[in-house]
Structure formats: structure tokens, C-alpha cells
């Protein structure tokens, strides 16, 4: 099975790109599911048809599924939430607060993860194409297992023994089987960790960033790329959507000129990752025919399920009092560049050209104390202030 996840800033065209990719996969005879984890429900709009929270076949080899938070949470997390609420209430927590606390961090994202885990284990499809929520929510999804386990450990110190023991008492007094509920919760966490490992396997999962040639979008795409690489997820392509072709129009001239500079920045920032450009369609995009045309524009005669690129351009090493970060920046000489750091952004001036890269968030509170360059890697050293 191949899993292809599209991420990017809200409104850049992730849904369109994901749907177009899924159609291309289905045309090749691959049993394909496209699933939207974005609560905005744009996939049904893009496909121009009503979709359900379960896979629905809409065309030969093509299934669609629109994630429904409440349906999915009830399906996967209902018992867990009841168990958590019962524990908090048994410990004397006010009813309203217990209800709030019983919602585990990332429950919505977790339900999406569990759907994908089920499809993967059951080998139900050849390809799963994921239209993810905007970048921040995608990063939350991908780090969910660690966040949830950390929260549970802090909420219930000595968790297993305590809940097992408490569970027998509560079951006797209230009829709620907490000890069994805890076992079910552990099973769910195991599933989350399993599918996270699938997402980390570059032979199975590719993450593709969708962007527009606009300043804020490019900045977020670069930041997302840095974080995804840091956490070990393979980004194998960038799709630049809504590129306005050259036209003889005074009103559009300035906008097209700015787009050209942002396209150059995208190519420089993401090299050597393949970059696919999608011209602005001059109209709204919905329905299978238009989506198929966009898919053909992106991939031409290429197989959309192939791994277009595989590399780890960012490596982080722990030091006693800081970190060493290795960044892939080919074709420069040590005397040709200067470095500056502002928050989590590293500014690199190379031959009168400026390149910015985003470091992990912890770098906000650290000082850049040194660097060295050995083709094609720049290594920077950060120390705690």
C-alpha cells in the first residue's frame, strides 16, 4: 500500500490536489481511497457530490470518505471518554470540569489516525490519499501518539496499577468497567503508534506540500518542511498551485512579477525536491472532469504513487548544553555566506542573495555560537542562553 498525504496552509488547494491525485491513481487501475481529515468538508464540494464518513465508491477504483469528527469519535473514542470522565468524577472533580478533562488531546486527529490504521491493516486499498487539515493540525496529527501518552502519564501517575485497582472498586460501586476500559485505551495507543511508524516509512508514506506563490504561504511551507524533516517524515514533492501564466494585462503585471520571484524562492528553498506547477484554471475547480485535468497537468505521464524523492536534509544532534543542526545547502563556499538567527529563523546571506530556513521551535531560546560547512552540509551549533 502507498499513503500520500497533502499538507499546506489553509486555502492553497490541498483538497483539489489530493482529489486530482486520487483520480490519477484510480485511472491506473489502483484501488484508491481519498479521505479528507479537514473538518471544513471541502472534499464533497470538490467532488461535487455528497460524501459519508464511511468509504463510498464514486467511480471505478475510486472511493471517497469525508471525515466526520463526531461519528469517528463515537466509533473509536466513546468508551475511552466515558472511562476518563468516570475516573475524574470518582476523584472528586466537578462534573463540568470532568467532561472537559475527559477529552484527550488530539482526539479528533486520533480518530483519523485510527481509520487509516484499520485500512492499512486490512489491506483494503492500494493507495490512500489524505487531504489533511492545515499545516498546524497535520503536525499535531503526526506527533499525536507521544503527546497523548505524555498527557495520560501526567494525568494518572502510576497509571496502569492505579486504574486497574481503582477500576475494580468503581465497577463494584458504579458498574463502569474502568480496568477493561484502560486495556482498551492501551490497545488504541498501540494502534496509534503502529500507524505512526507506517507514516515514518518513506517506502510507504509520502508527504507532499501544497503552496501558492505568495509570501505568507511560502514561509509556512518552508516552516512545515523543516518540521516534517526534523520529525523524520519524508517530503517527496511540492505542488505549487494557482500559478498565473504570462498574460498581456497591465493590471496583473505586478502580481505576475511577484509570483515569479516567489517561484524562484520555492525552487531554491526546496531543491532537490521535485516541484510541480499547476496553472490557475481561471475558474472554480470542482467535479471529476476538471480534477482529472489537473491531475494530468501535475503528473503528465508519471505514476503519482511513485516516491519522487527520498532524503533527510535536516539532522539534529544533542550536545551537553545545546544542539548541533546539520542542514543540506549545496553549492556554497564558506567565505560566501553570513549567518544570522532571529527566533526560530536562520537567515543565510549567500552572494547578495538571502535564504531563510526554519529551525525547531526550541531554537527560539538558544544562541547561534558557531558553524562550519562541508559540501553539501552546513552545520550550526546552538547553545542555551
C-alpha positions as a Markdown table, in Angstrom:
| # | Residue | x | y | z |
|---|---|---|---|---|
| 1 | Unk | 0.0 | 0.0 | 0.0 |
| 2 | Unk | 1.0 | 3.6 | -0.6 |
| 3 | Unk | -0.1 | 6.5 | 1.5 |
| 4 | Unk | 0.2 | 10.1 | 0.1 |
| 5 | Unk | -0.6 | 13.0 | 2.5 |
| 6 | Unk | -1.1 | 16.5 | 1.3 |
| 7 | Unk | -0.5 | 19.4 | 3.7 |
| 8 | Unk | -0.1 | 23.2 | 3.5 |
| 9 | Unk | -1.6 | 26.4 | 4.6 |
| 10 | Unk | -5.4 | 26.7 | 4.5 |
| 11 | Unk | -6.9 | 27.7 | 1.2 |
| 12 | Unk | -3.9 | 26.8 | -1.0 |
| 13 | Unk | -5.7 | 23.9 | -2.8 |
| 14 | Unk | -4.9 | 20.8 | -0.8 |
| 15 | Unk | -8.3 | 19.3 | -1.4 |
| 16 | Unk | -8.2 | 19.9 | -5.2 |
| 17 | Unk | -4.6 | 18.5 | -5.4 |
| 18 | Unk | -5.4 | 15.4 | -3.3 |
| 19 | Unk | -8.6 | 14.6 | -5.3 |
| 20 | Unk | -6.8 | 15.1 | -8.6 |
| 21 | Unk | -4.0 | 12.8 | -7.4 |
| 22 | Unk | -6.5 | 10.1 | -6.3 |
| 23 | Unk | -8.3 | 10.2 | -9.7 |
| 24 | Unk | -4.9 | 9.7 | -11.5 |
| 25 | Unk | -4.2 | 6.7 | -9.2 |
| 26 | Unk | -7.6 | 5.2 | -9.9 |
| 27 | Unk | -7.2 | 5.6 | -13.6 |
| 28 | Unk | -4.1 | 3.4 | -13.4 |
| 29 | Unk | -6.2 | 0.6 | -12.0 |
| 30 | Unk | -5.2 | 1.0 | -8.4 |
| 31 | Unk | -7.9 | 0.7 | -5.8 |
| 32 | Unk | -7.8 | 4.2 | -4.3 |
| 33 | Unk | -9.3 | 5.9 | -1.3 |
| 34 | Unk | -9.2 | 9.7 | -0.9 |
| 35 | Unk | -10.0 | 10.8 | 2.7 |
| 36 | Unk | -10.4 | 14.3 | 4.0 |
| 37 | Unk | -9.4 | 14.9 | 7.6 |
| 38 | Unk | -10.3 | 18.6 | 7.3 |
| 39 | Unk | -13.5 | 19.4 | 9.2 |
| 40 | Unk | -14.2 | 22.1 | 6.6 |
| 41 | Unk | -15.7 | 19.3 | 4.4 |
| 42 | Unk | -14.2 | 20.6 | 1.2 |
| 43 | Unk | -13.8 | 17.2 | -0.5 |
| 44 | Unk | -17.6 | 16.8 | -1.1 |
| 45 | Unk | -17.5 | 20.3 | -2.7 |
| 46 | Unk | -14.5 | 19.4 | -4.9 |
| 47 | Unk | -16.1 | 16.2 | -6.0 |
| 48 | Unk | -19.4 | 17.9 | -6.4 |
| 49 | Unk | -21.3 | 15.2 | -4.5 |
| 50 | Unk | -22.4 | 14.2 | -1.0 |
| 51 | Unk | -20.0 | 12.0 | 0.8 |
| 52 | Unk | -20.3 | 10.0 | 4.0 |
| 53 | Unk | -18.0 | 9.3 | 7.0 |
| 54 | Unk | -17.5 | 5.7 | 5.6 |
| 55 | Unk | -15.8 | 4.9 | 2.3 |
| 56 | Unk | -18.1 | 5.3 | -0.7 |
| 57 | Unk | -17.3 | 4.2 | -4.3 |
| 58 | Unk | -17.9 | 7.1 | -6.6 |
| 59 | Unk | -16.1 | 5.9 | -9.7 |
| 60 | Unk | -14.3 | 2.8 | -11.0 |
| 61 | Unk | -11.4 | 2.1 | -8.5 |
| 62 | Unk | -12.1 | 5.4 | -6.6 |
| 63 | Unk | -13.6 | 5.6 | -3.1 |
| 64 | Unk | -14.1 | 8.8 | -1.1 |
| 65 | Unk | -14.6 | 9.4 | 2.6 |
| 66 | Unk | -15.2 | 12.7 | 4.4 |
| 67 | Unk | -14.0 | 12.6 | 8.0 |
| 68 | Unk | -16.8 | 13.4 | 10.5 |
| 69 | Unk | -15.4 | 14.3 | 13.9 |
| 70 | Unk | -18.4 | 13.2 | 16.0 |
| 71 | Unk | -19.1 | 10.0 | 14.1 |
| 72 | Unk | -15.4 | 9.0 | 14.3 |
| 73 | Unk | -15.0 | 9.9 | 18.0 |
| 74 | Unk | -18.1 | 7.9 | 18.9 |
| 75 | Unk | -16.8 | 5.0 | 16.9 |
| 76 | Unk | -13.3 | 5.0 | 18.3 |
| 77 | Unk | -13.2 | 7.1 | 21.5 |
| 78 | Unk | -16.6 | 6.9 | 23.1 |
| 79 | Unk | -15.7 | 4.3 | 25.7 |
| 80 | Unk | -12.4 | 6.0 | 26.4 |
| 81 | Unk | -14.1 | 9.3 | 27.1 |
| 82 | Unk | -16.6 | 7.7 | 29.4 |
| 83 | Unk | -13.8 | 6.0 | 31.3 |
| 84 | Unk | -11.9 | 9.2 | 31.7 |
| 85 | Unk | -14.9 | 11.1 | 32.9 |
| 86 | Unk | -15.7 | 8.4 | 35.4 |
| 87 | Unk | -12.2 | 8.5 | 36.8 |
| 88 | Unk | -12.2 | 12.3 | 37.2 |
| 89 | Unk | -15.6 | 12.2 | 38.9 |
| 90 | Unk | -14.6 | 9.4 | 41.2 |
| 91 | Unk | -11.6 | 11.5 | 42.2 |
| 92 | Unk | -14.0 | 14.4 | 43.2 |
| 93 | Unk | -13.6 | 16.6 | 40.1 |
| 94 | Unk | -16.6 | 18.8 | 39.3 |
| 95 | Unk | -18.9 | 17.3 | 36.6 |
| 96 | Unk | -18.4 | 20.1 | 34.1 |
| 97 | Unk | -14.6 | 20.1 | 34.5 |
| 98 | Unk | -14.6 | 16.3 | 34.3 |
| 99 | Unk | -16.3 | 16.5 | 31.0 |
| 100 | Unk | -13.7 | 18.9 | 29.7 |
| 101 | Unk | -10.8 | 16.9 | 31.0 |
| 102 | Unk | -12.1 | 13.7 | 29.6 |
| 103 | Unk | -11.4 | 14.9 | 26.0 |
| 104 | Unk | -7.9 | 13.6 | 25.4 |
| 105 | Unk | -5.5 | 16.0 | 23.5 |
| 106 | Unk | -5.8 | 15.2 | 19.8 |
| 107 | Unk | -8.9 | 13.1 | 19.9 |
| 108 | Unk | -10.1 | 14.4 | 16.6 |
| 109 | Unk | -6.8 | 13.7 | 14.9 |
| 110 | Unk | -6.5 | 10.4 | 16.6 |
| 111 | Unk | -9.8 | 9.2 | 15.2 |
| 112 | Unk | -8.5 | 10.0 | 11.7 |
| 113 | Unk | -5.3 | 8.0 | 12.5 |
| 114 | Unk | -7.4 | 5.0 | 13.6 |
| 115 | Unk | -9.3 | 4.9 | 10.3 |
| 116 | Unk | -6.1 | 4.8 | 8.4 |
| 117 | Unk | -4.7 | 2.1 | 10.7 |
| 118 | Unk | -7.8 | 0.0 | 10.0 |
| 119 | Unk | -7.5 | 0.4 | 6.2 |
| 120 | Unk | -3.8 | -0.3 | 6.3 |
| 121 | Unk | -4.0 | -3.5 | 8.5 |
| 122 | Unk | -7.0 | -4.8 | 6.5 |
| 123 | Unk | -5.2 | -4.0 | 3.2 |
| 124 | Unk | -8.4 | -2.6 | 1.9 |
| 125 | Unk | -6.8 | -0.2 | -0.7 |
| 126 | Unk | -3.8 | 0.0 | -2.9 |
| 127 | Unk | -3.5 | 3.8 | -2.3 |
| 128 | Unk | -4.8 | 6.1 | 0.4 |
| 129 | Unk | -4.6 | 9.8 | -0.5 |
| 130 | Unk | -5.1 | 12.1 | 2.5 |
| 131 | Unk | -6.4 | 15.6 | 2.2 |
| 132 | Unk | -5.2 | 16.8 | 5.6 |
| 133 | Unk | -6.2 | 19.8 | 7.7 |
| 134 | Unk | -4.0 | 22.9 | 7.5 |
| 135 | Unk | -0.3 | 22.6 | 8.4 |
| 136 | Unk | -0.5 | 23.0 | 12.2 |
| 137 | Unk | -3.2 | 20.4 | 12.6 |
| 138 | Unk | -1.2 | 18.0 | 10.4 |
| 139 | Unk | 1.9 | 18.4 | 12.6 |
| 140 | Unk | -0.4 | 17.7 | 15.6 |
| 141 | Unk | -1.7 | 14.6 | 13.9 |
| 142 | Unk | 1.8 | 13.2 | 13.2 |
| 143 | Unk | 3.0 | 13.8 | 16.8 |
| 144 | Unk | -0.2 | 12.5 | 18.4 |
| 145 | Unk | 0.9 | 9.2 | 20.0 |
| 146 | Unk | 3.7 | 10.9 | 22.0 |
| 147 | Unk | 1.5 | 13.8 | 23.1 |
| 148 | Unk | -1.4 | 11.6 | 24.2 |
| 149 | Unk | 0.8 | 9.2 | 26.2 |
| 150 | Unk | 2.6 | 12.1 | 27.8 |
| 151 | Unk | -0.7 | 13.6 | 28.8 |
| 152 | Unk | -2.1 | 10.4 | 30.2 |
| 153 | Unk | 1.1 | 9.7 | 32.3 |
| 154 | Unk | 0.9 | 13.2 | 33.8 |
| 155 | Unk | -2.9 | 12.9 | 34.5 |
| 156 | Unk | -2.6 | 9.5 | 36.1 |
| 157 | Unk | 0.8 | 8.8 | 37.7 |
| 158 | Unk | 1.3 | 5.1 | 38.2 |
| 159 | Unk | -1.4 | 4.7 | 35.6 |
| 160 | Unk | -1.8 | 1.0 | 34.9 |
| 161 | Unk | -1.7 | -0.3 | 38.5 |
| 162 | Unk | -3.8 | 2.6 | 39.9 |
| 163 | Unk | -6.5 | 2.3 | 37.2 |
| 164 | Unk | -6.6 | -1.5 | 37.4 |
| 165 | Unk | -7.1 | -1.3 | 41.2 |
| 166 | Unk | -9.4 | 1.6 | 41.1 |
| 167 | Unk | -11.4 | 0.0 | 38.3 |
| 168 | Unk | -12.4 | -2.9 | 40.4 |
| 169 | Unk | -13.7 | -0.6 | 43.1 |
| 170 | Unk | -15.6 | 1.7 | 40.6 |
| 171 | Unk | -17.0 | -1.3 | 38.8 |
| 172 | Unk | -18.4 | -2.6 | 42.1 |
| 173 | Unk | -19.9 | 0.8 | 43.1 |
| 174 | Unk | -21.0 | 2.3 | 39.7 |
| 175 | Unk | -20.9 | -0.6 | 37.2 |
| 176 | Unk | -18.3 | 1.2 | 35.0 |
| 177 | Unk | -15.5 | -1.3 | 34.0 |
| 178 | Unk | -12.6 | 1.1 | 34.2 |
| 179 | Unk | -9.9 | -1.7 | 34.3 |
| 180 | Unk | -11.3 | -3.0 | 31.0 |
| 181 | Unk | -11.5 | 0.5 | 29.6 |
| 182 | Unk | -7.9 | 1.0 | 30.4 |
| 183 | Unk | -6.9 | -2.1 | 28.4 |
| 184 | Unk | -8.9 | -0.8 | 25.5 |
| 185 | Unk | -7.1 | 2.5 | 25.8 |
| 186 | Unk | -3.8 | 0.8 | 25.6 |
| 187 | Unk | -4.9 | -1.1 | 22.5 |
| 188 | Unk | -5.8 | 2.2 | 20.9 |
| 189 | Unk | -2.4 | 3.8 | 21.8 |
| 190 | Unk | -0.7 | 0.7 | 20.3 |
| 191 | Unk | -2.6 | 1.3 | 17.1 |
| 192 | Unk | -1.7 | 5.0 | 17.0 |
| 193 | Unk | 2.0 | 4.1 | 17.5 |
| 194 | Unk | 1.8 | 1.4 | 14.8 |
| 195 | Unk | 0.4 | 3.8 | 12.1 |
| 196 | Unk | 2.9 | 6.5 | 13.1 |
| 197 | Unk | 5.6 | 4.0 | 12.2 |
| 198 | Unk | 3.9 | 3.4 | 8.9 |
| 199 | Unk | 3.8 | 7.2 | 8.3 |
| 200 | Unk | 7.6 | 7.3 | 9.0 |
| 201 | Unk | 8.4 | 4.6 | 6.4 |
| 202 | Unk | 9.4 | 6.5 | 3.2 |
| 203 | Unk | 8.6 | 3.5 | 1.1 |
| 204 | Unk | 5.0 | 3.6 | 2.2 |
| 205 | Unk | 4.2 | 7.2 | 3.0 |
| 206 | Unk | 5.0 | 10.4 | 1.1 |
| 207 | Unk | 4.1 | 13.8 | 2.3 |
| 208 | Unk | 3.5 | 16.4 | -0.4 |
| 209 | Unk | 3.4 | 20.1 | 0.4 |
| 210 | Unk | 0.9 | 22.3 | -1.5 |
| 211 | Unk | 1.7 | 26.0 | -1.8 |
| 212 | Unk | 0.8 | 29.1 | -3.8 |
| 213 | Unk | 3.5 | 31.6 | -5.0 |
| 214 | Unk | 2.6 | 34.1 | -2.2 |
| 215 | Unk | 4.9 | 35.4 | 0.6 |
| 216 | Unk | 3.0 | 34.1 | 3.7 |
| 217 | Unk | 2.2 | 30.7 | 2.0 |
| 218 | Unk | 5.9 | 30.2 | 1.0 |
| 219 | Unk | 7.0 | 31.0 | 4.6 |
| 220 | Unk | 4.6 | 28.5 | 6.1 |
| 221 | Unk | 5.5 | 25.8 | 3.5 |
| 222 | Unk | 9.2 | 26.2 | 4.4 |
| 223 | Unk | 8.5 | 26.0 | 8.1 |
| 224 | Unk | 6.3 | 22.9 | 7.6 |
| 225 | Unk | 9.1 | 21.3 | 5.5 |
| 226 | Unk | 11.6 | 21.9 | 8.3 |
| 227 | Unk | 9.4 | 20.4 | 11.0 |
| 228 | Unk | 8.4 | 17.4 | 8.9 |
| 229 | Unk | 12.0 | 16.6 | 8.1 |
| 230 | Unk | 13.0 | 17.1 | 11.7 |
| 231 | Unk | 10.5 | 14.5 | 12.8 |
| 232 | Unk | 11.6 | 12.1 | 10.1 |
| 233 | Unk | 8.7 | 12.3 | 7.7 |
| 234 | Unk | 9.6 | 12.1 | 4.0 |
| 235 | Unk | 8.5 | 15.0 | 1.8 |
| 236 | Unk | 8.8 | 13.8 | -1.8 |
| 237 | Unk | 7.2 | 16.7 | -3.8 |
| 238 | Unk | 5.9 | 20.2 | -3.7 |
| 239 | Unk | 2.9 | 21.2 | -5.7 |
| 240 | Unk | 2.7 | 25.0 | -6.5 |
| 241 | Unk | -1.0 | 25.7 | -7.2 |
| 242 | Unk | -2.6 | 28.7 | -9.0 |
| 243 | Unk | 0.3 | 29.9 | -11.0 |
| 244 | Unk | -0.9 | 32.7 | -13.3 |
| 245 | Unk | 0.6 | 32.2 | -16.8 |
| 246 | Unk | 2.2 | 35.2 | -18.6 |
| 247 | Unk | -0.6 | 37.4 | -20.0 |
| 248 | Unk | -0.7 | 40.9 | -21.6 |
| 249 | Unk | -2.5 | 42.6 | -18.8 |
| 250 | Unk | -1.4 | 45.7 | -17.1 |
| 251 | Unk | -3.5 | 45.0 | -14.0 |
| 252 | Unk | -1.9 | 41.6 | -13.5 |
| 253 | Unk | 1.6 | 42.6 | -14.4 |
| 254 | Unk | 2.8 | 43.4 | -10.9 |
| 255 | Unk | 1.2 | 40.3 | -9.4 |
| 256 | Unk | 2.8 | 38.0 | -12.0 |
| 257 | Unk | 6.2 | 39.6 | -11.4 |
| 258 | Unk | 5.8 | 38.9 | -7.6 |
| 259 | Unk | 4.7 | 35.3 | -8.4 |
| 260 | Unk | 7.9 | 34.9 | -10.5 |
| 261 | Unk | 10.1 | 35.9 | -7.5 |
| 262 | Unk | 8.3 | 33.6 | -5.2 |
| 263 | Unk | 8.5 | 30.7 | -7.6 |
| 264 | Unk | 12.3 | 31.2 | -7.7 |
| 265 | Unk | 12.4 | 31.2 | -3.9 |
| 266 | Unk | 10.4 | 28.0 | -3.8 |
| 267 | Unk | 12.7 | 26.3 | -6.3 |
| 268 | Unk | 15.8 | 27.4 | -4.3 |
| 269 | Unk | 14.4 | 26.6 | -0.9 |
| 270 | Unk | 13.1 | 23.1 | -1.8 |
| 271 | Unk | 15.9 | 21.9 | -4.1 |
| 272 | Unk | 16.4 | 19.0 | -4.9 |
| 273 | Unk | 12.7 | 18.0 | -4.2 |
| 274 | Unk | 10.6 | 17.8 | -7.4 |
| 275 | Unk | 8.3 | 20.9 | -7.8 |
| 276 | Unk | 5.1 | 20.6 | -9.8 |
| 277 | Unk | 3.3 | 23.7 | -11.0 |
| 278 | Unk | -0.4 | 24.0 | -11.6 |
| 279 | Unk | -1.6 | 26.9 | -13.7 |
| 280 | Unk | -4.5 | 29.0 | -12.5 |
| 281 | Unk | -7.6 | 27.5 | -14.1 |
| 282 | Unk | -9.4 | 30.9 | -14.4 |
| 283 | Unk | -12.5 | 29.4 | -12.8 |
| 284 | Unk | -13.7 | 27.4 | -9.8 |
| 285 | Unk | -12.5 | 23.8 | -9.8 |
| 286 | Unk | -15.0 | 21.1 | -8.9 |
| 287 | Unk | -16.2 | 17.9 | -10.5 |
| 288 | Unk | -14.4 | 14.8 | -11.7 |
| 289 | Unk | -13.6 | 16.1 | -15.2 |
| 290 | Unk | -11.8 | 19.3 | -14.1 |
| 291 | Unk | -10.0 | 17.4 | -11.3 |
| 292 | Unk | -8.8 | 14.8 | -13.8 |
| 293 | Unk | -7.4 | 17.5 | -16.0 |
| 294 | Unk | -5.5 | 19.0 | -13.1 |
| 295 | Unk | -4.1 | 15.5 | -12.2 |
| 296 | Unk | -2.9 | 15.1 | -15.7 |
| 297 | Unk | -1.2 | 18.6 | -15.5 |
| 298 | Unk | 0.6 | 17.7 | -12.3 |
| 299 | Unk | 1.9 | 14.2 | -13.2 |
| 300 | Unk | 1.8 | 14.1 | -17.0 |
| 301 | Unk | 2.9 | 10.5 | -17.8 |
| 302 | Unk | 4.4 | 9.9 | -14.3 |
| 303 | Unk | 3.0 | 7.4 | -11.8 |
| 304 | Unk | 1.6 | 9.5 | -8.9 |
| 305 | Unk | 2.2 | 6.7 | -6.5 |
| 306 | Unk | 6.0 | 6.6 | -7.0 |
| 307 | Unk | 8.3 | 8.0 | -4.4 |
| 308 | Unk | 9.6 | 11.1 | -6.2 |
| 309 | Unk | 12.3 | 12.0 | -3.6 |
| 310 | Unk | 13.9 | 10.4 | -0.5 |
| 311 | Unk | 16.3 | 12.3 | 1.7 |
| 312 | Unk | 16.9 | 13.5 | 5.2 |
| 313 | Unk | 18.2 | 17.1 | 4.7 |
| 314 | Unk | 18.0 | 18.1 | 8.4 |
| 315 | Unk | 19.7 | 16.2 | 11.2 |
| 316 | Unk | 19.7 | 17.2 | 14.9 |
| 317 | Unk | 22.3 | 16.0 | 17.4 |
| 318 | Unk | 22.1 | 16.6 | 21.2 |
| 319 | Unk | 25.0 | 18.3 | 22.9 |
| 320 | Unk | 25.6 | 18.7 | 26.6 |
| 321 | Unk | 24.5 | 22.3 | 26.6 |
| 322 | Unk | 22.7 | 22.7 | 23.2 |
| 323 | Unk | 22.2 | 21.2 | 19.8 |
| 324 | Unk | 24.1 | 20.7 | 16.5 |
| 325 | Unk | 21.9 | 21.0 | 13.5 |
| 326 | Unk | 23.0 | 19.9 | 10.0 |
| 327 | Unk | 21.3 | 21.5 | 7.0 |
| 328 | Unk | 21.6 | 20.5 | 3.4 |
| 329 | Unk | 22.7 | 23.6 | 1.4 |
| 330 | Unk | 24.7 | 22.6 | -1.7 |
| 331 | Unk | 27.0 | 24.7 | -3.9 |
| 332 | Unk | 28.3 | 27.3 | -1.5 |
| 333 | Unk | 31.7 | 28.2 | -0.1 |
| 334 | Unk | 32.4 | 29.1 | 3.5 |
| 335 | Unk | 33.6 | 32.6 | 2.6 |
| 336 | Unk | 30.5 | 33.2 | 0.5 |
| 337 | Unk | 27.8 | 33.4 | 3.3 |
| 338 | Unk | 26.9 | 35.0 | 6.6 |
| 339 | Unk | 24.6 | 33.7 | 9.2 |
| 340 | Unk | 22.1 | 35.4 | 11.5 |
| 341 | Unk | 19.4 | 34.0 | 13.7 |
| 342 | Unk | 16.0 | 35.6 | 14.6 |
| 343 | Unk | 13.9 | 33.4 | 16.9 |
| 344 | Unk | 13.5 | 30.1 | 15.1 |
| 345 | Unk | 14.5 | 31.5 | 11.7 |
| 346 | Unk | 18.1 | 31.1 | 10.4 |
| 347 | Unk | 19.0 | 33.8 | 7.8 |
| 348 | Unk | 21.7 | 32.9 | 5.4 |
| 349 | Unk | 23.1 | 35.6 | 3.1 |
| 350 | Unk | 24.9 | 34.0 | 0.1 |
| 351 | Unk | 26.4 | 36.2 | -2.6 |
| 352 | Unk | 23.9 | 39.0 | -2.1 |
| 353 | Unk | 21.1 | 36.5 | -2.0 |
| 354 | Unk | 19.2 | 35.8 | 1.1 |
| 355 | Unk | 17.9 | 32.3 | 2.1 |
| 356 | Unk | 15.8 | 31.6 | 5.3 |
| 357 | Unk | 15.4 | 28.3 | 7.0 |
| 358 | Unk | 13.2 | 27.5 | 10.0 |
| 359 | Unk | 14.8 | 25.6 | 12.9 |
| 360 | Unk | 13.0 | 23.6 | 15.5 |
| 361 | Unk | 10.9 | 25.7 | 18.0 |
| 362 | Unk | 13.3 | 25.1 | 20.9 |
| 363 | Unk | 15.9 | 27.2 | 19.0 |
| 364 | Unk | 13.9 | 30.3 | 19.9 |
| 365 | Unk | 15.6 | 30.3 | 23.3 |
| 366 | Unk | 19.1 | 29.4 | 22.1 |
| 367 | Unk | 22.1 | 31.4 | 20.7 |
| 368 | Unk | 23.9 | 30.7 | 17.5 |
| 369 | Unk | 27.5 | 30.2 | 18.6 |
| 370 | Unk | 29.2 | 28.6 | 15.6 |
| 371 | Unk | 29.0 | 26.9 | 12.2 |
| 372 | Unk | 31.1 | 25.0 | 9.7 |
| 373 | Unk | 30.4 | 24.0 | 6.1 |
| 374 | Unk | 31.3 | 20.8 | 4.4 |
| 375 | Unk | 29.7 | 20.3 | 1.0 |
| 376 | Unk | 26.7 | 20.0 | 0.8 |
| 377 | Unk | 26.0 | 20.4 | 4.6 |
| 378 | Unk | 26.0 | 23.5 | 6.8 |
| 379 | Unk | 26.3 | 22.6 | 10.5 |
| 380 | Unk | 25.2 | 25.2 | 13.0 |
| 381 | Unk | 25.8 | 25.0 | 16.8 |
| 382 | Unk | 23.2 | 26.4 | 19.2 |
| 383 | Unk | 23.7 | 26.8 | 22.9 |
| 384 | Unk | 21.3 | 27.6 | 25.7 |
| 385 | Unk | 21.3 | 31.2 | 26.7 |
